[in-house]
Amino acid sequence: MGVLQRFERRLESMVQGAFTRALHYEVQPVEIAAAIQRELDNNAQIVSRQRSLVPNDFVVELGSADYERLAPYSGTLAPELIELAREHAELQHYAFTGPPRVQFERHDDIGTGDFRIRSAVRAGVDRGASYSPTSTAEQRAAAYLVINGTQHPVVAPGIVLGRGSECDIRIDDPGVSRRHLEIRVYQQGPQTQLVAVDLGSTNGTVIDGARVPQAPITNGSRIVLGSTVVDVHRHGSGG
């Protein structure tokens, strides 16, 4: 039995055939599932002989009528679509950089029966075992790095980002080196300065649009490591 057939059977047993009664011009869950499979196949990037990197973040854009019909089932649909993506990836030897995610959005410019899939690669990000600043230290953080929607404090004297387990912030992105970047904190009287320093990474670092070995960063700065975007947020007048 194929991946799509298993998806249909699981879904029908969970929602008691609700979608089998839908009109032919409405979007069907199996169409979305097939589109996600195609999105994986069309965007697979070979990173090694036995590994191809694929998107793990999917947004299903629906017209108003289809969104209203499918939204009540999103709690069932999304996990099943994620399971389908996992099964297809395993069969094709694809690799995700982080856990797959599926969301639904309403778009008034899309007609009934039509839909679009928007996908992206979102790296899995977590803090290293040795990086556990206290709540007080977090409150006094020189800045926060926002990576894939999650905030990570920057505390003195600084933090290291990379793919290795020894880093303070671990980013599971094949384009990121084991020790890729350090954010250094310098205290200059009442002012705190932050400097982003590339640690000799393989692919380099883009800081505010320029590929440079190091540069000061301020509130609103953007850093790109591999395919991962890091936004810098600072509070007060410190920089």
C-alpha positions in Angstrom: 0.0 0.0 0.0 1.4 3.4 -1.0 1.9 6.4 1.3 -1.2 8.3 -0.1 -3.4 5.2 0.4 -2.3 4.8 4.0 -3.0 8.5 4.5 -6.5 8.2 3.2 -7.3 5.2 5.3 -6.0 6.8 8.5 -7.9 10.0 7.8 -11.2 8.3 6.9 -11.2 6.2 10.1 -10.5 9.3 12.2 -13.2 11.6 10.7 -15.7 8.9 9.7 -15.6 9.7 6.0 -16.4 13.4 6.3 -14.4 14.1 3.2 -15.8 11.4 1.0 -19.1 13.3 0.9 -17.4 16.6 -0.2 -18.4 18.1 -3.6 -16.0 17.4 -6.4 -15.0 21.1 -6.8 -13.8 21.4 -3.2 -10.2 20.8 -2.1 -9.7 17.2 -0.9 -7.1 16.3 1.8 -5.6 13.7 -0.5 -4.9 16.5 -3.1 -3.0 18.4 -0.4 -1.1 15.3 0.6 0.0 14.7 -3.0 1.0 18.3 -3.3 3.2 18.0 -0.2 4.9 14.9 -1.7 5.6 16.9 -4.9 6.9 19.8 -2.9 9.4 17.4 -1.2 10.5 15.9 -4.5 10.8 19.2 -6.4 12.8 20.9 -3.6 15.2 18.1 -2.6 18.8 19.4 -2.5 21.5 16.8 -2.5 24.0 17.4 0.4 25.7 14.0 0.3 25.6 10.7 -1.6 23.0 9.3 0.7 21.2 12.4 1.9 19.0 15.0 0.3 17.7 18.0 2.3 14.0 18.8 1.9 11.6 21.5 3.3 10.1 20.7 6.6 7.7 23.7 7.0 4.6 23.7 4.9 1.8 26.3 4.7 -1.4 25.3 2.9 -3.1 28.4 1.4 -6.8 27.9 0.8 -9.7 30.0 -0.4 -12.3 31.1 2.0 -14.8 28.3 1.4 -12.3 25.5 1.6 -10.6 27.0 4.6 -14.0 27.2 6.5 -14.6 23.6 5.6 -11.2 22.2 6.5 -10.3 24.4 9.5 -12.4 22.4 12.0 -10.4 19.3 11.0 -6.9 21.0 11.1 -6.1 19.3 14.4 -6.5 15.9 12.6 -5.3 16.9 9.2 -2.0 18.5 10.1 -0.6 15.5 12.1 -1.6 13.1 9.3 0.0 15.3 6.7 3.1 15.5 8.8 3.1 11.7 9.1 2.7 11.4 5.3 5.7 13.7 4.8 7.8 11.6 7.2 6.9 8.4 5.4 7.6 9.8 2.0 10.9 11.3 3.2 12.0 7.9 4.7 11.2 6.1 1.4 13.1 8.6 -0.7 16.0 9.0 1.8 15.3 12.6 2.4 16.4 14.5 5.5 14.7 17.2 7.5 16.7 19.8 9.4 14.0 20.1 12.0 10.6 18.6 12.8 8.0 18.9 10.0 5.2 21.4 10.5 1.9 22.0 8.5 -0.3 25.0 8.9 -3.4 26.3 7.1 -4.0 29.8 5.9 -7.0 31.6 4.4 -6.3 33.6 1.2 -9.2 35.5 -0.4 -7.6 35.5 -3.8 -7.8 31.7 -4.1 -11.0 30.2 -5.6 -12.9 27.2 -4.3 -11.2 24.0 -5.2 -7.8 25.6 -5.6 -4.9 25.8 -3.2 -1.2 26.6 -2.9 1.6 25.1 -0.9 4.3 27.3 0.5 7.3 25.5 1.9 10.6 26.4 3.6 13.5 24.7 5.4 13.5 25.5 9.1 16.4 24.3 11.0 15.9 22.6 14.4 17.3 24.9 17.0 18.0 24.2 20.7 20.3 25.3 23.5 23.4 23.3 24.3 23.5 21.4 27.5 26.1 23.7 29.1 24.2 26.9 28.2 21.6 27.5 30.9 21.6 31.2 31.9 19.6 32.0 35.0 16.3 33.9 34.8 18.1 37.0 36.2 20.8 36.7 33.5 18.1 36.4 30.8 16.4 39.5 32.0 19.7 41.4 31.8 20.6 39.9 28.4 22.5 42.2 26.1 20.2 41.1 23.3 17.9 38.3 22.1 18.5 36.2 18.9 15.2 35.2 17.2 15.7 32.0 15.2 12.6 30.3 13.7 10.3 32.2 16.0 12.2 31.3 19.3 14.1 33.8 21.4 17.6 33.0 22.7 19.3 35.4 25.2 22.8 36.7 24.5 24.6 37.0 27.9 28.2 38.2 28.6 30.8 37.4 27.6 29.0 36.0 24.6 27.6 32.8 22.9 28.6 30.5 20.2 26.3 29.3 17.4 26.9 26.2 15.3 25.9 22.6 14.5 28.1 21.0 17.1 26.9 19.7 20.5 29.4 21.9 22.3 27.8 25.2 21.0 25.6 27.4 23.2 22.9 27.5 20.4 22.8 24.4 18.2 21.4 24.8 14.7 20.7 21.6 12.7 21.4 23.0 9.3 23.9 21.3 7.0 25.1 24.7 5.8 26.2 25.6 9.3 29.6 24.6 10.6 30.2 22.9 13.9 31.4 26.1 15.4 30.2 28.8 13.0 29.7 32.1 14.7 30.3 33.8 18.0 28.3 36.8 19.4 30.7 38.7 21.6 29.5 41.1 24.3 31.7 44.1 25.1 30.9 46.5 28.0 32.1 50.1 27.3 31.0 52.2 30.2 27.2 52.3 30.3 27.1 51.0 26.7 27.1 47.4 25.6 28.5 46.6 22.2 27.8 43.3 20.3 30.1 42.0 17.6 29.3 39.0 15.4 32.5 37.0 14.6 32.7 34.2 12.0 34.8 31.3 13.5 36.3 30.2 10.2 33.1 28.6 9.0 33.0 26.7 5.7 30.2 28.7 4.1 30.8 32.1 5.7 28.3 34.4 7.5 26.2 37.2 6.0 25.8 40.1 8.5 23.3 42.8 7.5 23.6 41.8 3.8 27.4 41.5 3.6 29.5 38.4 3.8 32.2 39.5 6.2 34.4 37.9 8.9 33.0 40.1 11.6 30.8 43.1 12.2 29.1 45.0 15.0 25.4 44.2 15.3 22.5 46.4 16.6 18.8 46.2 17.1 17.3 44.9 13.9 20.5 43.3 12.5 20.0 40.2 10.5 22.6 37.3 10.3 22.4 34.4 7.9 24.2 31.1 8.6 23.6 28.5 5.9 19.9 28.7 5.2 19.1 29.9 8.8 18.1 33.5 9.5 19.0 35.0 12.9 17.3 38.3 13.8 18.8 40.5 16.6 16.6 42.3 19.1 18.0 44.7 21.6 16.2 46.8 24.2 16.9 50.2 25.6 19.7 52.4 24.4 22.5 49.9 24.6 23.0 49.6 20.8 
